[in-house]
Amino acid sequence: MILEEKWAALLALDCAYGAEMAKAEFSCLLARLRRERGETQEVFGKRLGLNYQRIGRLERGEDNPSIGRIGGYLAALGLRSHLTV
């Protein structure tokens, strides 16, 4: 493998790892916010305009919402998001 191919492979791995970490962090945040509010997945979902099954998938990291949707979910909770690079 030439050097450029090695760097490309490492970059792809880093991007995939970063995406999985971001999804895991969001999943944990969503579950924590729901628990802190003492809400069921059903009540929390209604607040976000989602059903309880979707909340469960989001909390388990099984769903992959876009950045726009994440911003919308946070706004519905009275929170703001910002991206740091």
N, C-alpha and C positions, 0 to 999 in steps of 0.2 A: 504494500500500500504506500503510495507516495504521500509526502507530508501534507499536501492540501487535502487529500481524502481523509487523513487522520484528523485534521482540524475540523473538517466538515462533520465527521462522525461524532467528535467530542461536542461540537456545538449543538448538534441534534439531540444528543443525550442530555446536555445541560438545559435546553429548551423544554424537553419533555419532563425533566425532573422539576423544573421551575413551575410548569403548568400544574403538575400533580400537587406540588406543595401549596400553590395558591388555592387550589380546589379544597385541599384538606384544611387549610386555615379558614376559609370561608365556611366550610361545613361546621367546624368547631365553633366559630363565632355565632353562627345562626342558632345552633343548639344551646349555646350559653345564654344568648339573648332571650330565647324562649323560656329557658328555665328560670332566669333571673326575674322574668315577668310573671312567673308562676302560671303560665298558660299551657294548655294542651296543644298538641299539633293541630287539632281542628280549629281552635280559637285563633291560634297564631296564623294559621293558613288563611283564615277569613280576613285577618288584618292585612295580609299581603296579597289577597285576591287569588289564593291557591287552595287546592284541597289538601287534606291531611296526608294523603299518600305522597303527594309531591314534596311536602315538607319533610317527610321521612326520608325520601330519596336524597333531598338536598343535604340533610343532616348526616346521612351515611356516606356522602360523597359519590353517590351513584348518578347524580344529575350534573350536567355541565352547562350552567347558565352563562349567557354572554355577559360582558362587562356592563352593557346597558341594563340588562335585567337585574344584575346585582345592585347597580345604582338605584334602580327603581325599588327594589326590596328594602334597601337601607333607607331610602327617602320615606317609604311607607311607615318605617319605624321611627321616623324623626331624626335619622342620622345622615351624615354625609360621608362620602368616600373620597379618597384622594390616592393617586398613584405615585409611588416613589420609585425612581429608577436609579 
